């Protein structure tokens, strides 16, 4: 075998990369296990332990901290972990109106309104729609009259064409989405979400956010939808604030001491050893914080002495002053705007202290405290700033409306900086503020740049800045300057962000999903291993070894790419493993054919791999095309499924073909006998001669009857059973302590939902129901989610229940999903047709395959409409169903391509390009029968895998797997009885025309 050394090299490199990627999960698990052992069931102690380990190097040799290791471990999706998934929509309508100065012109506002309506109906490019609508309503009127002004004169001239204005608006829309992404990221980071996953939905005005562990929907809604407020403030220097902090410390010591009998260990217990020691350890690593501890604290090891010192210095136990050691050896305050530093876990304690009535009374009305937006590099230490309030109304010196533009740049030395441009009015104010800050050459002041009450930067002003152009420098990376540039522009234009869709998964459902998913995964894997070993004897064990390697590679690659592992993703892995068996079965069946012709084992293996390769490549390429289309047009669980499918296909090809070939070569070199069957399976599928072509009209009739029955049930049921994904609304999965009657629930909920009858269905068991309603779905108010949930709770009053999960999809998201599904099916068919026509050089093959694809889609939909209400679980059509449909199409295409390959091979052997009449019929029957063993075995293998997932995989994916089960049966039937025989009828029609 050529290239054996290269294959081994690639396998070793892949193994090292995958092992390295998976090692982070093992290290993180060990630290968390140690935390559980140390805490002995106390969750607060467990959290404190993990917090203290966040900056400790826990990875041997490499030296990664726990925080870094945690960020690189296997990323579980919400369905496995619990949490909240949110789709944020940036209001481009508000953005356009703001850029135009909120004009009162009726046609302008009508164009804005029409564009929004079209966007809600499934339009894609809001800006283009708006420009088209405006030109219809106001022909001959220039858009530049609305958008060209003094602040954007450099970008848009008064005589600019409507095309130029459209380009300007597209650029501003993209910029607004980028800025919103940065703002939302900072808010989520400030909220304290562990490993949030955020991504911009390319080609739209939406941002997808996953927040594991988050359950407070109302708080998240306020956090994400609140308007961002950019501000510029003067700040106090640390020398001005230190005496006040000393006084606060004394007030706290006296207050807490007086309260001690009533509130035992208010400060000492949480601080002793843990908080103080953690702060000292973290601060000691930071060069600017060197010597930052109070003199006397930490010098003695006695816990009792430390506790006493903490009682007498409660503020300094959680807040360090920025102190350094001077040339005289004495500790001195470090000049600058930072007045204190705290570990992240201690910032809440500092805030609580500052809000105490006794303390608040001592703080001047001209001062308020704010934290830095992120910790110092390589630590969890946040900086505290004292903001100077100089205006009588308490407003900042300058607001975000003063910024006209900003960009990430480089200074003359090539270091990253931010260049900021002011409006004409802002420029005048900025000149005054900077002049005051730089007035004293020996004590230049800083100005804080604040967003959402968090300090992003507090640069020191070197001199008065006139002209409205400023440079902000500091210890920045390129990423820092890009983020800061986006933040500076955040206050420029009001572009409200609204929650367009949300999905909340409770931790109970998440834990159950993990359990069900793992059980289904393990059992399905064992089923495949047993089947291959029993059917193919020793060769089956080679396939099993390749499967184990394949599984290791798939999971390792997913982790190294940072992919999120969801329950559909696990289903994708299991299915990929099942499909990877297909390559081995193709090879083994061809090897068995060669052995039947009397060839020795070595030659038979060589010929088997050679003859099977075209079919393997063709079938895997078609599946990969399908996976790519799923990834592009899908979202959430569909994308997770597509990711694992695509990675799995590539990994399976390498493991099942290359690695198994190397293993066979090794066995043969060591003179080990390799058998491909046993006494039971040796003659299976031999001498089969089924007349598929002759009976094709019977199959056409059977399919037609089922499809007509499906159409009849469609009209009888009033359409398809569309899930909330496709029609919009809110869905709640509610678990009761006992069985409930769905009609009674519907009657109780009807009046509280404004006499709008909700849809109530049993979900998996009699004590669990899915409630769907469109009540207030188009209401954009932040409090709407709470209003609907309160109504739900009111309707369910009197029962013991738990809302396990909830989902919200606005009409605009629903229309996008419908359009995405339609385009996914259409484009996949087009790509399949092109690929097969190019590969087999006959349009009849391509069209026959596409007709079979549409046949399969109609058959699955028909079975869904016929069986809806009969099956003991929901047969809703949602995003998961589209993934199932496309996967079914992939099955059919794979099966069909294998048969087409055998036809092409036989034509090549006969030296002809095509056959006609009865000769063609016989050839197609031969191809179908000769590949029947492979078709049946692959179908059975995948069917067994799906059946195991269906039984053990849990309610959350049961409908999805049921579609795949039906599709597997239909796909096998279609490839044998529809797609290939139909080529005959298409060919006959072409001959008649000639």
N, C-alpha and C positions, 0 to 999 in steps of 0.2 A: 504493500500500500504506500503510495507516494504521499509525502507531507506528514508522515506519522509523527515525526519530531516536532513539527510546527504545532500540530493539534495538541500534543502533550504540553508544549510551552504555553499555549493559550489557556488550556485547562488549568494549569498550575497558577498562572497569573490571575485568572478569574476566581479561583479558589481562595487565593490570598486576599484579593479585593473584597470578596463576599465575607470571608472570615473576619476581616478587619471591620467591615461595616456592621456585622452582627455583634462584634465584641462589645460595642458601646452599650447595647441592651443588657448584656450579661453584667457589665461593671455597674451600671445604674441599678440593676436588680439587687446586686450584692449590697450596695450602700443602703437601699431602701429596706432590705431584709435586716441589716444591722440596726437601722432606725426603729423598726418594729420591735426587735429584741430589746433594745435599750428603753423604749417607751413603755413596754409591757401593757399595751392597750390604751395608753393615754394619748389621744390624738394631738393634743396641744404640744406634748413633749416630743412626739414624732415629728411634727412640723418644725418645731424649734431645732431639733437635731439636724433635719435636712437643710434648714436655713443656715445653720452654722457650718455645714459641709459644702455650701454652694461655691465658695472660692478656694476650697481645699483640693489639692491635686490627688485624685483618687485612681487615675489610670496609671499603672506601673510603666516605667520606662518613658512612655510618650509624654506623660505629665499633664493630661487634661484634667480640669477641675470637674466637680460633680455637675455644675451648671452647664459646662460645655458638653459633657458626656450625655446629659439629659436631653440636650438639644439634638443629639445625633442618634438617639435610640429609635426603635421602630415606632413610627407615628401612626397611632390608631385613630380611626375615624370616629365620628360622633355615635354611630350606631353600635360601636364596640365599647365606647368609653362614657357615653352620656355627655350632654352639652347642648350648645345652640348653634345653629347654622342660619346666617342672615344674608339676604341679598339687598345691598344698599343701592338705591337709584339716585344719581345726581340730577337735579332738576335743570335741564338745559333750557327750558322755557324761561325760568327765572333768570338764568344767566344771560340769555339774549336780551331780555327786557332791561336788565341792569346795565349791560354794555351800551344800550341805546339811551340810557338815562330815563328809563320808565316813561316812554312817550304816551300821550293820551290819544294818539291817532287811531281811529276805529279800525282801519284796514290793517295797520301794523299788528294791533292786538288780536284781530280776527285771524291773521296769518299764524300768529303764535299759538292760538287756540286750536286751529285746524291741524297744525303740525303735530300737536300733542295728541289729538284724536287719532290721527293716522299712525303715530308711534304706538299708541295703545292697541291699535288693531293689528300690529305686527310689522310696522315699518321699521327700517333699520337706522338710517342716517337722519337724525332730527334736523341738523343744520341744512342739509340739502332740501328736505321736505319744506322747511320754513321758507327758504329762498324761493322755491317754486311757487308756494302758496302766495307769497307776497307779490311776486311778478304777475300772478293771475289777478289778484285783487287790485293792484296798483300798477298797471302797465305804463312803462315809460318813466316811473319814479325811481330815483337812484337811492339805493340803500345807504350809500356813503353819507347822505344827508342826515341820517340817524346815528351812524356809528363813528364818523370821523370827528374827533375833537382834539383839544390841546394835549390831553394826556397820552393819546396814542398816535400823535402826529407823525412820529418816526416810522410807524408801521402801516398807517392807513391815510392816504392823501384825500383831500376833499373831492377830487375828481376821479376817485377810484371807481372801477367798474363793479357791477354786482358780483362778478366772478372773483374779483380781488377781495371783496367784502366776505364772500363765502369762505375763501381760503383763510382769511383773518379769523372768522368765527370758528372754523374747524380747529385752528391752532389754539384759540382761547378755550374751546371746549375740552380739548385734550389736556391742556394745562390745568384746567379746573378739576378734571378727574384725577390727574396726578397729585394735585395739591390736596384734594379731598382724601386720597389714599394715604398720604403722609399724615394728615391730621387724624384720620380714623385709626391709623396704626399707633400713633402716640397716645390716643385716648385708651385704646385697648391695652397697651403696655402699662399705662398708668393704672388701669383697672386691676391688673395683676393676673391676667389669664396665662396659664401655663401652655406654651407651645401653640399660640394662635396661628391659624393658617389663613392668609389673605391673598387674593389674586384679583387682578383687574380682568373683567370679561372683555376680551379683545373685540373691537368693533361695536361696542355698545357703551352706554353711560352707566354701567353697573359694576359694583365691587362685591365679590363673594367673600364672606368671612365665616370661619369656623372657630368656635370658642369652646374647647373641651372643658367639661366640669361646670359650665355656667348654666344656671337655672332661673335667675331673676330676670324675667323678660321685661318687666316695667323699667327696671334700672338700666338695662342695656339699651332700651328704646330711647330713654332720656340721654344716655351717654353718647349714642351714635347720631341721634337726630338733632341734638342741641346745636345752636348756631355757634360757630367758632369765632372767637373775638381776639384779634391781634392787637397788642398794646405795646407802647414804649414808655418805660418808667425810669425816673432817676432813682438811684439807690443810695442807701447809707453805707459808709465805710465801716469796717469791722471795729475800728477804734471808737466810732461813735455809738456802737451798739453794745460793746462788751460790758460797760457799766450797767446797762439795763438788764442784760442777761444775768449778771451777777446778782442783781436785785431780785429778779424772777426766781433764781435758784434759792435765795433766802426765803422768799414768800412761800415757795413750794415746801421747803424744809419745815417751816413753821406750820403751814396748813396741814400737811400730811402727818406731821407729828401729833397735832391736835386731834386729827381724825383717826389716829392709829388704833385706839381701843375698839372703835366701831368697825373699822375696815382693816382687819389684821393683814399684815404683809402686803400692803397696797403696792409698794414699790420694790421692797427688798427681795421678795420671793422671785419675781420674774427676772430681776436684773442680776442677782447674785451669780457669779461665775459664768453664766451664759451670755447675757447681753454685753456685760462689761468686757469680759474676756474676748468675745467675738469682735467687738469694736476695736479693742486694742490691737488684736491680731491683724485685722483688716487695715487699720490706720497705719500700722507699722510698715506695711508693704507700700504705702503711698508716699512718695518723696515729698509732696507738698504738705502732707499731714504729719510729717516726722516731728516727734516731740509734741504732738497735738493733744495729748492727754493732760489733764490737770496734774500739777505737781502733787505728789503724795498718793494719788490713786494708783493702785496696782503695784506699789513698792513692796508691800507685805503680802505673803501668801495666805495668811489666815482668812478663812471665809467669814468669820465673825467680824474681823476688822473691816473687810470689804463691805459687808452688809451695813456696818455702822457708818462707813464713809458714804455709801450710797444714800442712806437715810438723810445724812446731812447735806448731800449734794445730789438731789434727785434729778435735776435738769442735766447736770454734767454726766450722769450715769448713762444717758441716752443721746447726749449731744456733745460733740467735741468742738472746742474752739480751734480755729486754724492757727497753730502756734509752731514756731520753729526756734531752733537754738541759735542765739546770736553769737557774735565773735567773742563776747565777754563770758560766754558759757551760760548766760541766763536765757530763759524762755521768753520769747517776745511774740506779740501778735503779728501775723503775716499780713502786710498791707493788701487791701483789695476789697471786693464787694462781697466775698463769701464770709458770712458771719458765724457759720456753724456747719458741722457735718454729722450725719447719722447713718447707721445701717438702715437698709430698706425696712426691715421688720420693726425698727424703732421710730420711724417717722410718725406713725399713728399716735404713739405715746407722746411725742413732742407736741403734736397738734392738740391732743387732749389737754396737755398742761397749759398751752397758750390760750385755750378757750375757757379755762376756769375763771369764774367771776373775779376772784381776788387778783389773778394774774392779768386778765384783760383790762382791769381798771388801771394798772400801772403802765400799760403800753400807750404811748401818745397816739392821738387820733391821726397824726400825720404819718404813721408807720403801720405797715402790714407785712406779714411774712409769707414767702413763697418758696417752694422747693424747685430744684433743677428737674428738668424733664426726664433725665436719665442719669444713672450712676457714673462715677468716675470709671475710666477705662480699667478693666480687669478687676473690678471690685463691685460691691453692692452698697457703696457709700454715696449718699445723695447730699447735695450742697444746699444750705439754707441761705436765702437772701432777704434783706430788709428793704422793702419797697418804700420810697418816699412819696407821700401823697401831698402835692403842693396846691392843688386847686380846691376851692371851697365846696364844689359839688362831688369831690372824690373821684373825678374822672382822670384817666391817664394823661400824660403830657402830650401824647400823640397816639392816634388810632390807626388801624390797618388801612383806612380809606386814604391815608397819605401816600401809600406805596403805589406807584404806577407800574413798576416792573422790578425784577431782580433776576440775577443769573449766577450760576456757579462759575468761578473764574480762577485765574492763577495770577499771583503777584509777580514782580520783576525777578524774584529768586526762584520762580517756578513752584511756589507753595500754594496750596488751595486757599482760596478766599471767596467771599461773596460780594458781588457788586450790587448796590441797591439804588434804585431811581425813585425820586419823590415827585408827587404832583406839584404844581406851582404853589398851591396853598401850603401843602406839607413841607415844601422846601423852605419856606420862610420860617415856619415853626421849628423845623429841624436846625436851622442856622442858629436860632436863639438858644435852643436847648443845648446844643453842642458847645456853644460859646461859654455858657455857664459851667458846663462840666469840665472844660479845659482851661478855665480862668486862672487857676492856681498852678503854675508850672511845676511846683514841688509836690502837688497832691491832686493829680488828675483823676477825675471821677469816672465812674462807669454808668452805662445806660443799659437797662435790662430789656431784652426782647421777650415778651410774654405772650403765650397763647393758651387759652383755657386755664389761666391762673397757674401756669407752669413756666419757669424760666428756661428758654432755649439757649440763650447766650447772654452774657453781660460784658461786652467788650469795653475796654477803657478808651475814652475819647482823648486823642492826642492833640487835636486842635479844632478850631471852629470850622464847620463844614458848610460852605456856601455852594449854591448851584444845584443842590438836590441830588448829587451823586456821591455815594459813600462806599468805602470798602471796609468789610468786616473781616478781620484776620484773627487767628488763634491757632490752637493745636488741632487743626481740622484735617480730616481725611477727605478724599473726593466725595465719598458718600455723604459725609457730614455737610459739606457745602451744598450738595444737591438738595438734601433734605431741608436745610435752613433756607435755601432760596425758595423752595416750594412753600415753606411756612410763612416767609415774608410776603408772598403773594396771596396767602390764604385769605387775608382780610380785604383784599382788593375788590373782590366781587362776591355778592351773596349768591351762592349756588347751593340751595338747601339739599341735604341728603335725607332721603326718606326710605324707610324699610318697605321694600316691594315684595319681599317674601321671607319667611322664617320657618325654621323647623327645630323643635325642642325635643330632645330625647332624654328621658329620665335615666338616672344611674341604674335603676332596677332593670329596665329594659336593656340597657347596655351590658350589664353583667350577664343577663340571660342570653343575649345575642352572642357574647363571647363563648359561653358554655355550649350553646347549640352549634355555633359555627365550628368550634374545635372538634366536637363530637362527630359532626358530619364529615369534617375534613379527614379525621383519622380513620373512620370506618370506610369512607370512599376509597382512601388510599390503600387500605388493607384489601378491599375487594379487588382492586386492580392487580395488586401484587399476587394474590392467590390465583386469580384467573389466568394471568400470564404464565405463572409457574406450572399450573395444571395442564394448560392447553399446549404450551410450546416446550415443556420439559426444561432441559438445561439452557436452551436459548432464551427461554422465558426469564430465567434468573439474570441473564445478561441484560435483558430489557429492564428488569427490576432495578439493577444497579444503575443503569442510565437514568431511570426515573428518580431515584434518590439523589443523584448528582444534579438532575434537572431541578428538583424541588429546592435544593440548597442554593443553586444559582439564581432561581427566580426570586426567592425571598431576599437574598443578599443584594441583588441588583435593585430591587424595589427600595430597600433601606438606604443603599448608597445614593440613590437618586432623590431621596427625601420624599418619596411617594407616600400618600396617606392610605393605609390599609383599612378598607371598609368590608362589611359583610358581603356585598356583591363582589368586592375584590377577592375575598376568600373563595367565593363561588367561581370566580374567574380562574383562580389558581387551580382549583380542583378540576374544572373543565379542561383547562390547558393540559393538565397531567393526563386526563382521559384522552384528549385529542393527540397528545404526543405518542400514546400507544399506537395510534393510527399509522405513524411512520414505521414503527417496528413491525406491525402486522403486515403492512405493504411489503416490507423487505422479506419477512419470514415466509410469507405466502409465495413470493417469487423464488425464494431459495428452495422451498418445497417442490415447486414446479421443476426447477433444474435438477433436484435430486431424483425426482420421478423419471426424468429423462436419462438417468444412469450416470450422471456426473458425480465426481468425488466431492467431498464436503468443501474443500478449499475453493475449488472452481465454482461450485454452486453458490457459495457465499459471495464470491467476487461478482458473478453474473447477476445474482439476486439484487445486490446493492446497485449495480449498473442499470438494470431494467426498472428498478423501483424509483430511482432518483427523479426522472421527469415528472412522474405523478406526485411525488412528495413536494417538489419545488412548486409545481402549479397549484396544488391544493393549499399549501401554506401561504403562497403569495396572495391568493384570493382571500384567504382568511385575514391576512395582515391588512389588505386594502379595507376590508370590513372594519377591522379594529381601529384603523386610522380615521375612518369616517365617523365611527362611534365617538372617538375622542374629540374630533373637531366639533361635531354637532350636539354632543351630549353634555351634561353637566352633572355634578354631584356623583351619585352612585353609578350612573352610566359611564362617566369618565373613569371612575375607579375600576370598573369592570374592563373597560377598553385598555387601560394602562397595563393591567396584569395580563390581558389577552395578548397584546403586542409583544411585551417582554417575554411572556411564556412561549410564544411561537418561535422567536429567535433562539431562546434557550433550548427549547425542545429539539429544534433542528440540529443544533450543535451536539446535544447530549445523545439523542436517539440515533443520529446518523454517524457523526464523527467519533464520539467516544465509544459507542457500541462496536463500531468497526475495529477500533484499536484493541478492544477487549477480545473480540473474535480472533484477530491476528495473533494476539498474545497466547490465547488458548491453543491455537493450531501450532504455533512454534514450540509449545511445551508438550506437544503430542497428546493433548487432552481431547477426548471424544466430545463432539458437540452435536447434540440431537435437537431436532426441531419439532418433534412430535412424540407421542406415546402410542401404545396399542389401541387406545380408545379414539384418539383424535386423528390417527394416521390417514384414514380413508374418509374423513368428514368432507362434505361438499364435493365428493368425486362423482364424475359421470352425471352431473346435473345438466339437463337440457330443457329449460323452461322457455316456452314461446311467449316472451314478453311483448314482442312486436305484434304478433298475430292477435293478441288480446287487448291491444291498446285502446280500442274503441269502448271496451267494457270499462276500462279505467277512466276514460273521459266521462262516461255516463255517471260512474260512482262519484267522481269529483263534482260534477255539475249538480247532482242531487244534493250533496252536502252543502255546497255554496248557496243553492237556491233556498234550502232550509234555513241557512244562516241569515239570508236576506229577509226571509219571512219573519224570523224571530227578531230581527233588527227593528222592523216596523211594529211588530207586536209589543215589544218592550219600550218603544219610543226612543230608539237610538241605542248607541253603545253605552256601556256602563263606564263613563269617563271618570277618572280619579280627579282629585283636586288639582293635580299638575296641569290637566288639560282644560279645566273649566273655571279655575279660580275659586277662591273661598278659603275657609278655615276648616281643618280637620283635627279632631281631638280623639286620641285613643284612651278610653277610660276603662279601668279595671275595677269591678265591684267585688264585694266579699261573697256574693252569691249570684245565682243565675237571675237575669232580668228579662223582662218582656220588651222588645224593641218598640212595639206599637204604643205601649203605655209611656215609654220614655219620650217618644215623638210627641204624644199628646201633652206631656208636661212641659216640653221645651218650646212648643209652638207659640204660646203667649209671651214668653220671656224674650223670644227672638223676633218680636214685633209682628206676630202672626205670619211669620215666614217659616213654612214647614221645613225642618231640617231633615237630612238623610241620616237614618240610624240603622246600622247593620252590625250583626254579630261578627266579631273578629277572632276567629280561631276557636273560641270556647264560649259557652253561654253566659259566662260572667264577665266577658270583655266585649266592648262595643266600639265601633268607629262612628263618630258623630261629625257630619259635614254640614256647614252652613255658609251662606253668602251674606249673612247679617253684617252690615256696616263694612263690607269688604273694600268699598271704594273710598271710605272715609280716611283721610290722610292724617288726622289728628294723632298726636303721640299717645294720647290716653285711650285710643280706640280699642287696642288689644285688651286692656284691662276691663273696659266696658263689656266687651263680648264675653270674656272669661267670667266676669261677675254674673252676667246673665246665665251662663252655663251652670255655674255653681248654684244659682238660685233655682234653676229648673231641676237640678239633681238633688236639692235639699231633701233630707229625710232618708237618704241612702248612705251607706259606707262605701266610699269610692276613692280612687287615686287617678289623677290625670297623668298617664304614663308618658305620653308624648303629644306634641301639637305641631301643626304645620299651617303656614299661611302662604297663599299664592295669590298675588293680585292679578287682575285680568290681563295686564300687559305682559307679565311673566308667563301666564298661561298661553297667550297667543304666540309668544316666542317659542315656547316648548312645542306647540302644535306645528308651527312652521319649521322648526328645527327637525322634528320627526319626519315631516313630509319630505324635506330636502335630503335628509339622511337616506331614506329609502330610495328616492329618485336618483340621487348621485351615486349611491352604491350600485344600483342596477346599471347605470351608464358606464361606470368603471368596469364592472364585470363584463359587460357586452364588449367594450373596447379590448379588454385583455384577452378574452377568448377568441375574438375575431383575429387579432394579431397573432395569437399563439397557434391557432388551428387553421388560419387562412381561409375560413369559410363563414359567411355571415349566418348561414343556417344554424351552425353550432351556437353562435353567440345569441341569436334570437330565441332558439330553443331553450337555452339556459335561462334567459331573462323571463320568458313566458312561465317557466317552471317556478321562478322566484315569486312572480306575482300570484301564481297558483297557490304557493305555500302561504303567502301572506293572507290571501282570502280564506284559505282553509283554516288557519289558526284563528282568524277573526270569527269565522263561522262557528267553530267549536266553542269559542268564548261566549258568543251570543246564545247558542243552544244550551250550554251547560250552566250559564249564569243563573243563580238561584237554586240550582240542583246540587252543586258541590257545597260541602260544609265550610267553605272559606271564600273570601272575596275574590271575584274575578274582575277587578277594576283594571282599566287601561290607563297606565301612567308612563312615566319615564322608564321604569324598569321593564315594562312590557315592550317598549321600543327596542331596548337592548336585547330582549329575548327574540323579537321578530328578526332583527338583523343577524343575530347568532344563528337562528334557524336558516336564514338565507345562506349563511356561510357553510352550514352543514350540507345543504343541498348542492351548493356550488362545488364543495370539496368532493362529494360523491360523484357528481356529474363529470367533473374534470378527470377523475380517475378512469371512468368509462371511456371518455373521449380520447384519453391517452392510449388506452388499449386499442381503440379503433384505429388511431393514427399509426400505432406500431404495426398492426396487421396490414394496413394499406401499404406501408413502407416495405414490409416483407414481400408483398405481392408485386411491388414495383408499379403500383397504380396510385393515382391521386384520389380517385373516387370510384365507387361501384354503383350500380343501378338495379332497380327492380328487386327480384327475389334474392339476388346475390348480396345486395346491400342489407336486406332484412336478415339474412343468415349471419352476415358479419356482425351486425349490431346485437343479435341474440347471442352470438359467441362471446362478444366483449362483455355483455351483461352477466352471462353465466360464469365466465372465467374470473370475473372480479367479484362474484357473489359472496365467496367466502370472506374476502376482505370487507365488503360492504356490511354483511351481517355481523361479523365479529366486532368491527369498529362501532357499529350502531349499538350492539348489545353492551359493549364496554361503557360507552358514554351513557347509555340508558341506565345501567346499574348505578353509575356514579350519581346521575341526576336523581334516581329513585332514593338513594341513601340521603342526599341533601334534602330532598322533599320530605322524607320521614323525620329526619333528625335536625334539619337546619333551622327550625323555628318559624313562627307565623310571619315574621317580617319579610321573608323572601319566598314564602310558599307559592303565592300567585305567580311570581317571576319564574320559579323553577317549574311550575305546572305548564307554563307556556313553552318552556324548553322541552319538557317531556313530550307534549303533544307535537311540538315542532320536530323533535328527533324522529318520531314515528312517521310524520308527514314527509319529512326530508328524505328519509330512506325510501318511502313509497314513491315520492316524486321523482327521485333520481333514477329509479328502476323502471317506473311505469309511465312517467309523463315526459320528463325533459329529453331523454335520449330517443324514445320512440317518436316524439314530435318532430325530430330532425327529419325523419322519413317523410312525413306529410309536407313539411316545408320544402324538402328536396323534390318531391313529386310535383308540387305546384310550380316550382322553378322550371322543371323539365317540360311541363305542359306549355308554359309560356314560350319556351324556346321553340 
